[in-house]
Amino acid sequence: MAVKILKRSFFQRMLGIPATGMPLKPGCWVFSGKEITIDLDKAPELAAPGGALRLEGAGLPVRVLVVRGEGDAFHAFRNRCTHLGRRRLDPVPGTATVQCCSVNTSTFTLEGKSIHGPGKNPLTVYPVEKKGNSLVVKIG
């Protein structure tokens, strides 16, 4: 499989600045117990395949990346590269992969499998269930 490298500047990669932003509407998600519930009506970032949301803070014990795959497939990961562990992940447009925001460009399938770079261990993948117009991500 040929790996596509996400276009980022050298400084963005050196500083570990992810391409995926925080939600445009911060109230689009809530965390309770061991579940994140995302209101898709309030999360335009997930409206089309390749869209993603970076979830952090608000009592969430880990950073989470939610990516829309093809059709109604949604994927959620612990938003942490397995190479050095501090860098975040971004979806790579036009592919079914996510990639570390650092210079290493460790790349993983949407199932969390490592396919390129020094991050050899798989990502932590969380189950996602669509309920009506909401997504429930179980991180427990």
Secondary structure, DSSP 8 states (H G I E B T S, - for coil): ---------HHHHHHT--SS---SSGGGEEEETTEEEEEGGG-GGGSSTT-EEEE--TT-SS-EEEEE-STT-EEEEES--TTTSS--EEE-TTSSEEEESSTT--EEETT--EEESS--S---EE-EEEETTEEEEE--
